[in-house]
């Protein structure tokens, strides 16, 4: 009998719903929230209100795009956390209501674990290559930067993580310093394509083990620009591409040097990246080049499954369904956790 999972994602500023049947994606609908652009970042209260407006039409669109009826669903999976509590409450409450109406189980999903399992989403028309266990996954997003030892679909261990800002925060905050609109990470990636990554050099943190730190880079970047703007008010505009390229190279070097160390120490050659920042073209290119030198087998998810989306929630729900890991109706969302 087929297992058909509806996934609902509402952890931050994207409302998404997806349907997966036996690990194969049938639909994935995402509604963004432009309301935050004016404020240069996500406003939690506005995010939760936007989720309330979007969740019903998004779920309806996902069901129709999948070509199924709600009666065919085996379970409803929802993001329990981490994320914005108000936003998570919208998704979890809707999932509970729908599942109760259909008399099917609910499955709570860890947002970070879901990012990793996005690597296992299968397409209807072709088989997707997946990493062998154990493998290392570099999870990089706006709120998280972690190196995860993945032992099986549902057994993961964080062996390194940021102690302050995440890589995505570093991109967005440095972009804001340069006067770029939110979200700034994709714009830095865009401008970096035309820049000289060796033009400027920025300080890199020295952290023990596999942990990261990006707050110092953000601060040093601020002072770097301040000193030059005093002498030349047009410095940023005249050097925007080179600044973006040099900054991007610094962040990528920080991320991949730790990943390289972990792979060597653990003798693992199965390497993956996941999360919103894994859509960065510079990171993908450098990782691909590094893989040749290190003799790694690298796995990178399609861009559509890197940012927040319900397809990753649905695939995680699929594996938890198989394992019999269901949620109870008194289960509440959480804002912070590790895998």
N, C-alpha and C positions, 0 to 999 in steps of 0.2 A: 504494500500500500504506500502511495506517495506521501511525503511529508511536505506540506505547503505552509510556509511561514510568512506572515505579514510583519515587517519591521517598521518601527516608528522611532525617528531620531529628532530630539528637540533640546539638545544639551546647551546650545548657545544661540546663534542667530540664523540658523537654517532649519526650516521645517521640512522634513523629508519622510517619505513612505516608500517601501519597496516590497516586492513579493519574490520569494525564492522557493522553488520546488526542487527538492532532492539536490540542493546545492547549486542549481542552475538559476540564474537571474531571469526573471520574467518582466520586471519593471522596476524603475528607480526614478522617483519624482522628487525634485528639490525646489523649494521656494525660498529665495533669499529675502533679506530685509534691508532695503536701501535707507531706511529711516536713520540708521546709525552713522551714515557718512557725514552728516552735518556736525556730529559731535566728535569725530575723530576716533571713535572707538565704540564698543558695544555698551549700550545703556540697558542694564538688566530688566528694569520695569517695562521699557518699550519692547524689549525682546519677548517677554512673556505675553504681552498683549498681542503682538503680531502672531505668535504661535496660536493663540486662541482663534484668531481670524483665519488662519491658514490650515489648521490641522484637518478639518473636515474635508474641504475641497482637495487637499493633497492626497489624503488617504483614498478618497473616491477616485481620483485620477489614477492612482497606482493600481487599484483593483481593476479598473476598466482597461488600463494599458496592458495588464497581465492577461486579460481575456478570461477571467475567472469570476465565479460568484463567491460571495462571502461564506456560503455554506461549505465551500471546498477547503477553507482554512483549517489547518491543524492546530495552530497556536498563534498568539500575538506576542511578539517580542518588542521590548521598549528599552530605551537607554535609561538606566537608573542613576548613573553618575560616572565620573565626576562631570560637573557643569554648573550652570546657573540654576539655583533651586527653583525659582519661579518658572523658568522654561521647562525644566525637567518635570515639574508637577503637571504641566499641561499635557505633555506626552504620556506620562504614566497614568494619569487619570483617564484620558481618552482610551488608552489601551485596556485598562481594567473594565471600563464601561462596555466597550465593544466585545471583549472576550466573554464577559458575563452574559451579554445578550445572546451571543452565539453558543454559549455553554462549552467553551474550549479553554485550554490552559493559557496562562500568561507566563512569560519568560523575561526575567530581568537581565540586562546586558551591561557589562562594564565597557564604557566608551573606549578606553585605551586598548583593552583586549580586542574589541571590535576592529579597531584600526589595523591591528596585526592580521586578523583573520580575513580582512579584505583581500589578502593575497590568494585566498582559496575560492573566491567567487568564480564560478564557471559560466561561460557564455553558451547560449543555445546552439551556436553553429560551429564551435571548435573547442577543443580541450585546452585549458590553461595550464601551463607548467607551474608546478608548486614546489616549494623547497622541501627537502628531506629533513626529518628531525634527527638530532637537534639542530637548530639554526639560530643565528643572531639576527635580531631585527633592530634597526635604528629607527625609533619612533620620534618624529620631529613635527611639532605642530605649534600653534599659537600659544598654547598653555603648557606644553610638555616636551621635554627632550630626554629620552631614555634609551639605554641599550638593554634589550630584553633577550634573555636566553629562553628560547621557545622549545620546550621538551615534547609537547604534543598540542593538539588543538586547544585543550583546556588547561594545560599545565605550563605556566609561564613564570619566569623569575626576573625581576628587575635587578640587574647587576651594576647599573650606573645611571645617574640621573642628574638633572640640574639642581643646584642648591639655591638658586634664585630665579632669574629670568630664564625663559625658554628661548630657543633659537628664533621661533616665530615672533616673540615679543621683541627680540633684538632687532629683527628686520623692521617691524612696524614702528618701533620707537625711534630708531635711527632715521627712518623715512620721514617721520613727523618732524624731527629736528631739521631736516633738509627742506621742510615745507611741502612735502608730498602728501596727497590726500590718503585717507584710510580706505581700504587696507593697503599699506605701503609695500609689503613684501613682494607681491607680484610686479609692482612698478620698478622696484630695485632690480629684479630679475630681468625685466624688459630693457631698462637703460644699460644694464651691465653688458649686454650683448655688444654694444658699441664702444665700450670703455677699455682702458688699459688696466688690468688687474694688478700690475706691478707699480703703478704710478705712486700710490700711497701705501704706507705700512702702518698697521694698527697693532696695539698690544694684545697679546694672547695670554689668557690666564694659565696658571700652573696649578692644577688640581691633582690630588692624590687619586690613585685608582682609575676608575672609569667615569667618575663624576664630571659634570660640566658646571661652568659659571659664565654668564653673559652680561651680568650687570656692570662689571668693570669695563667691558668693551663699549657698552652704551655711554658710560660716563666719559671715558677717554675720547670717544668720538665727538662728544659734545664739546669738550675742551679744545680738541684739535680744530674744530670749526670755529669756535669762538676766537681763538688766537688769530686765525687767518682772515676772518671777517672784519676784525679791527683794522687790518691793513688794506683789505680789499672787500668792500661790501657786496661785490658781484662774484665772489669766489665760488659759491655753490653753483650758480647758473653757468659759470664758465667751465666748471670741472665736474658737472653732475654725472656724466657717464663714467668717468674715471673713479669718482668717489663710490658709485654704486658697485662697480666691478671690483674695486679693492676691498670694500666692505664685505661683499658677498664671498670673495675668496677667503677672507679671514674667518668668517663663520663656518664655511665649508671645511677649511683646514682643521678648525677646532673639533668639529663633529667627527670627521673621518679619521683623524689621528687616534682618537680614543677607540673608535670602532676597530681600527687596524690592530691596536694593542690587545683588545679583548679577543679578537679572532686568533691572534698569534698565541696568546696565553692559554686559550681553551682548545686550540688546534681544531678550529671549525672553519670550513670553507664554504658553507651555505650561508649567504648573507642577503638580507632583505632590508628595504626601507619602507616606511609607511607614515601616514599623517600628512597634514596639509602642506608642510614645507617640502615633502618628498616630491611635490609637483614642480619644484624649482629646477629649471633646466640646467643650471650650473652644477647643482648637487648631483643630478642624474648623470651628467657628462663626466664629472670627475670620478664618481663611483664606478662608472663603466670602465674608465681608463685604469683606475686602481685595481679593478678586478683582474685585468689581464696580467698585471705585474705580480699580484698576490695569488694568482691562480684560484680566484674565488668563482663560485657560481652565484650570480646575482639575480635577485627577483625584485622587480619594481612594479607596483600595481598601476593599472590605467589611471590617468589623471582624474577621471570621474569618481574613482573610489579612494582618492587621497584626502580630499576635504570632507567635512562632516556630511554623511549621507546615510540613508537607511538600509542600503544594500549590505553594508558591513554589519549592521545590527541584525538583519535577517539571517545572514550566514552564521553569525554567532548563535542566534536563536536556534538555528538548524542543528548545530552540534550539541547545544545544551538540551535540545529536545531528545536527541538520540541517547544522551547520557541520563535522561530523566531528571534534569535539573530545572524544576519549575519554581515559579515565585508564588507567594501567598498574597492575598489582597490587602493585608496590613503592612506590606513592605513599603517603605518610604524612600524617596530619592536621597542622594548624598552629594555634597559639593566637591569633596576632595578625597582622594584615595590613591593607592597604587594598585597594580594588578595583583 
